[in-house]
Amino acid sequence: MPLQTLQSVIDKLKAGGADVETYERSLARHEDVSLLMIKKDGRKLLLAEGSGTLYDALEGETPDGLEGAKLCPASHANRLALNRFFPWTAPRAFGTGIATIGLGDRLGIASPGHIETVRGKDIRPVLAQQSIRELNLTGRDYKEVLDAACYAAFQEGYKDGFGADGDHLKVESDIAMALDLGFTMLTLDCSEHIDNTIDGLSAEELQARYAQLPADVRERYESRFLNRTFEAAGTRFTFNASSLAKDVLIYAKAIEYMEHVFRKYIATAGREIDFEISIDETATPTDPASHFLIAQELYDRGVTLFSMAPRFCGEFQKGIDYIGDVARFEEELRIHAAIADHFGYKLSFHSGSDKFTVFPMIGAHTRGRFHLKTAGTNWLEAMRVVAKTNPELYRRMHAYARDRFSEATAYYHVKADLNKVKPLEETPDAELPDYLNDDDARQMLHITYGLLLQAKDETGKPLFKDEFFATMSGHEGEFRDALVAHIGKHIRLLGK
């Protein structure tokens, strides 16, 4: 479809003094309407020309001298119109047959780069992925998150499909809200239903606690698992009185909640939903036998999964490589992956950003069927762009992050030692991007994103947010290239 159909409108806008950029991949046509995403004076808009149902459905204004054309804001209402007329701009579920990668975009500007990274690869992106914690820290809501992802798909002309994940949701009102808005994946955070006080109990204490459980709960699990041996992909799991009591005490309430959410929200959704179970936010790593018991019990109850995220041995900390015994990780990964494959769902890896050491193992042992979540690493690549293009702003943000770091540790567990971070006053502008290669500085910047984005002066004016987004808007190409390089390394090492 030639861009010339809209070029005269663009020329008139420029002749009127407007600064106009075009996103040519977005060029689309429905009946007699041509549609293009443009950036006019720093603001992204839809440019519609022609007549018909699509033209009428879009909210916008016709500037003087541009009869037959309309400039439409990137609003929620216009996003819904795009979804109706171009279904590929709406999120979808993917099921278990292909690898997926969660690409949490805390800023609402990273998805074009993410799309460029996955385009043509044997992996599909979950572009809209945010937890309630992240929304609270950034001041966004799920409508904004989903709008940004849909507009990015339109801007890039990306028709291979993307997902939308209500990430780490715990309460039913949030689950209902996300599904009502059209999210296609639900990551159920079961941490509040997992008993972290059981590990470390003596044998006597364990049996005393177990005896306090309702008789029907004990009878159910004993009849199905006690002194029985199961086999999955060459690994045998046997549950004796002690191991079964421990698993039931830790996970029985969580399993009840998983089933409840599945029956109330997933099974009745009337559309495909990728249902993920998160049991990774626990005090200790998930024993493979416990993983098997949870999966067996869920499938016996008729609950089917898209993926499950156990807690692996070692540490998956924010924004840095894997910490721990790599050989042990690989051995347990092999068993966890075999269990997931046995039941037919995918293994999921949370805080998966930058775990370059173990990515090849993940790709190999899952046989290329996995879900990996990333988020904060995309914010760090944005900070890298700021460090390169607006060093004065970077210095102010870095200093503020250092001063408020301890406050941010209430939300995230990291190992960062700020005493190891080179002082700003000793660092010339040209070396500022090197902070993004230092683990301690990375984690400092990683967990302070919310404080930085919401910081205000005494008059209520944002300290950094407006200048930050203006900088990123002026350097879209650099941000895209940074994401293609960084997330691209993830995908290559995963074997995609």
Secondary structure, DSSP 8 states (H G I E B T S, - for coil): --THHHHHHHHHHHHTT--EEEEEEEEEEETTEEEEEEEETTEEEEEEEE-SHHHHHS--B--TT-TTEEEEE--HHHHHHHHHH-GGGS----TTSS-EEEE--SSS--HHHHHHHHTTSS-EEEEEEEEHHHHHHHT--HHHHHHHHHHHHHHHT--S--EEEEEEE-SHHHHHHHHHTT--EEEEE-GGGS-TTSTT--HHHHHHHHHTS-HHHHHHHHHHHBT-EEEETTEEEEB-HHHHHHHHHHHHHHHHHHHHHIIIIITTSSS--EEEEEE-SSSS---HHHHHHHHHHHHHTT---SEEEE--SSB--TTS--BS-HHHHHHHHHHHHHHHHHHT-EEEESS-TT-TTTHHHHHHHTTT-EEEEE-HHHHHHHHHHHHHH-HHHHHHHHHHHHHTHHHHTTT------GGGS--GGG--GGGGGGGGGSHHHHHHHHHTHHHHHH-B-TTS-BSSHHHHHHHHHTTHHHHHHHHHHHHHHHHHHTT-
